[in-house]
Amino acid sequence: MLTWSDRDLELIAFRMKQGAVGLIYLDIARFQELEELRGRLFCDRVIGSMKQALSELLPEWPSIFLQRTAGDDFFLYVGMERGLADAGRYALEIGLQIKRKLERHLAGLYGPDAPDLHLGGALLGPADDKDAGKAVYDAVKRAIRDARRTDGTDGGEQEARAARFLSILERQTIESVYQPIVSFVDGRAFGYEALTRGPRGTDFQSPLELFKFAEREGFLYSLDRLAREKAIAGCAGLAREQRVFINIPAQVIHDPEFTPGRTMKLLEERGLSPHNVVFEITERCSIEDFTTAKKILQHYRNQGYQIAIDDAGAGYSSLQAIAELQPDFIKVDRSLIHNIHKDKIKEHILETFVAFADKMNIRLIAEGIEQADDLHKLMQMGVHFGQGYLLAKPAAGIGPVDEGIAEQIRRRRQLRGANGFMTVGSIVSPIRTFGPETHISEVARFFKDNESEAGAVIVSDGAPVGLVMRERLFQQLAGQYGIPLYWNRPIGKLMDRSPLIVDEHVPIDQVSQMATARETSNLYDFVIITSADRFAGVASIRAILESITQVRIEVARIANPLTGLPGNQHIQMELGRRIADNGSFSVIYADLDFFKWFNDRYGFRKGDELIQFTADVLQEASSVCGMPDDFVGHIGGDDFIVMTKSGTPHRLCEEIIRRFDAGIVAFLDPAEPGQVVDREGRPVEADRVNISLSLIICECSSTLTAEYISTAAAKLKKRAKAHTGSVYYYERIGQPVANGEGQACGQP
């Protein structure tokens, strides 16, 4: 009979206070029959073999904190943290794994004479710790009843299926394929989603079936750990600034063995870091305890990992998950993306996601992109990244995006002006085309079968030669002799031979003026758009006016109210455009040292004047030492940015410092200068506000991202602020580091 010492009970009670405790019960099936058939000595040998095997196996599960044996009864206690989702299933998974390994071990020793094992389990919660002895006794009875009920067998096909699944885990025969996540700035692969695939030609080839079975049988944690390891192992060739997105079911984040240390080791072996990993939590598995989930995820974030919420927009609890977990990425489900170019309801829903993401500094990834029209619409709406068969299908390794797709994205991006979608080519839409010799009857049937189509373009040798609007065609055919006269004649006889045709690079406001200057009867006709004199598509008057309105709203919304300079959204768009241009350029981040002291000492009105003065300095220095298309933006507070294609960015930085240092004295009171202090109120060796600059010289030979540039600038900013006086530090990215790179320049 099994008894528990006071020490055992105290240990179990202590672990119950920390969280749930799982009891795993194992015994030899039909032990009495086996003893009568093979003798007591044989049974003792079997029990001894089990004890020996357990002593070798248990280190694999550090969460097992106590083991006790009585005859052929084995009791294992598993400690779990408070808040673990489905703790009973987690303990059962461990029990199933131990049972299978013990049975294989015994089969290797005793062949066909090896016995089967019973498995049972019970859960002891924190509320049971007041009377640990009774709680343990009741748990033992429940575990034994559970073992007798299941009788250790799965029966027929289920048993065979379980064996096939366990073989997959043991032999690690799953594999990872990788689908690119494409940047809508430059068409390159920002990252790759690692997708698990089971052995080909088996009933577990589908990842849905594989994970469904694992969850039902209690092996979800084990399968997820293996999938994670496989995903990282296949990341050879991942660039420093790229990401691998690894799917994890929501309940797995509570796995005590889901530790960043294990993942870190795998990453280091491949020259990667947590910065390269995004844990993608599927929204379809709801999270019940957000408090615990946030605490756990914050631990991983502190290591450098990032978080994505998957399947957003597919229902369930995505909005709550987004609000509670505040992810770095939101992946919008394909159900919201498919046909969004012609579904206003979906468009309005996605607009809400875009606005929310911009405010929260979250990046959106559109999933399931399969149509070019959807891709163009998503780019127009401001979505950051895309994924889908149109862009790239999952492949065995890390590979580049098809250059044709990448070029298409870059070309669409280049049609964006500094203030948004400023050229008519950015709102081009496809439309049905016909040749000029097509019978009018065929065009009429097309309109009759497609009631939502308002017009068609007549194209000859790739160039537009005419326009047919639905209502006007039917009016002409509705006359007394319309059908007999025209029905079998070529459409060229009735088409508008002088439609408004514009090049894709013409500004939208200019096209709007041209369109509204037409005759009243043609006012709402489509505007035909060409690219290099070849037909590209059309734009409706509604689309043109909506785009102009959107641009005006955006310009007013994103400008900084104090300085009038472009704000963050505009800055990101401009930075993305310059990266997509594939040319060399420089970025200067500027902020003021001891601005808080200045505000406290001289008041907010003077502080606002100093901010405006800084904005003027940057613009004036840029006009003197920069280029005509230089960009000056106001990030917020005392932080600014300058983008320039000047070949002498060092001279520009020196001019900024010279002008600032010369003008700052006018803001100070020489009679009562006051002691300058830092943000913590500690005196510093300075007598005024200084300006710190971080200069990033970007070469076109590098695969650059806005985030990479920002990270490099942040490091330089930290060094610049540690320097006394106005100063700039610089770094060149995109080519080998030159002598003196990263050194301080400027005036102390």
Secondary structure, DSSP 8 states (H G I E B T S, - for coil): -----HHHHHHHHHHHHHS-EEEEEEEETTHHHHHHHH-HHHHHHHHHHHHHHHHHHGGG-TTEEEEEEETTEEEEEEE--TT-TTHHHHHHHHHHHHHHHHHHHHHHHHGGG---EEEEEEEE-GGGGGGHHHHHHHHHHHHHHHHHHHTT---HHHHHHHHHHHHHHHHT--EEEEEEEEETTTSSEEEEEEEEE--TTSTT-SHHHHHHHHHHHT-HHHHHHHHHHHHHHT-TT--TT-EEEEEE-GGGGG-TT--HHHHHHHHHHTT--GGGEEEEEETTS--S-HHHHHHHHHHHHHHT-EEEEEEETSSTTHHHHHHHH--SEEEE-HHHHTTGGG-HHHHHHHHHHHHHHHHHT-EEEE-----HHHHHHHHHHT--EE-STTT---BSS-----HHHHHHHHHHHHT-BTTB--BGGGG-B---EE-TTSBHHHHHHHHHH-TT--EEEEEETTEEEEEEEHHHHHHHHTSTTHHHHHTTSBGGGTSBSS--EEETTSBHHHHHHHHHTS-GGGTTS-EEEEETTEEEEEE-HHHHHHHHHHHHHHHHHHB-TTT--B-HHHHHHHHHHHHHTT--EEEEEEEEETHHHHHHHH-HHHHHHHHHHHHHHHHHHHHHHS-TT-EEEEEETTEEEEEE--S-HHHHHHHHHHHHHHHHGGGS-SSS----B-TTS-B-S-SS-EEEEEEEEE-TTS---HHHHHHHHHHHHHHHHTSSSSEEEEEEESS---TTTT-EEE--
